[in-house]
């Protein structure tokens, strides 16, 4: 589709434009070293703070969306 997952820096920039993920969490771009081991990073916004977490992607894949960047 040509859409890239946001990395942590881009996610933080998005939160400056509009507060998102106050009730959900979102996958973000994960370094390949972590992905090769089956892990993934995700973010959310709680208590007026952006949190970055990690987890195994297989167990939570269906419960999270992602935020992407499309260059036109």
C-alpha positions, 0 to 999 in steps of 0.5 A, a space after each residue: 500500500 505504500 504506508 509506513 508505520 510511524 516510528 516513536 519520534 513520528 508518533 510523538 510528533 502526531 500527539 503534538 497535533 492531536 491527542 490520539 490513543 487515549 483508550 487504545 494502543 497502536 503498533 509503531 515501527 520496531 527495530 529489526 533486531 527486536 522484530 527478528 526475536 518476535 517482539 514489537 513496540 506499541 504506544 498509547 497516551 495515558 495520564 497526559 503522557 506518551 507510553 512506549 511498550 513492548 510485547 510479542 506480536 503474535 499474542 496481541 496482533 488482532 487487538 491493536 491498530 497502527 498509525 501510518 505515514 503516507 508520502 504523496 
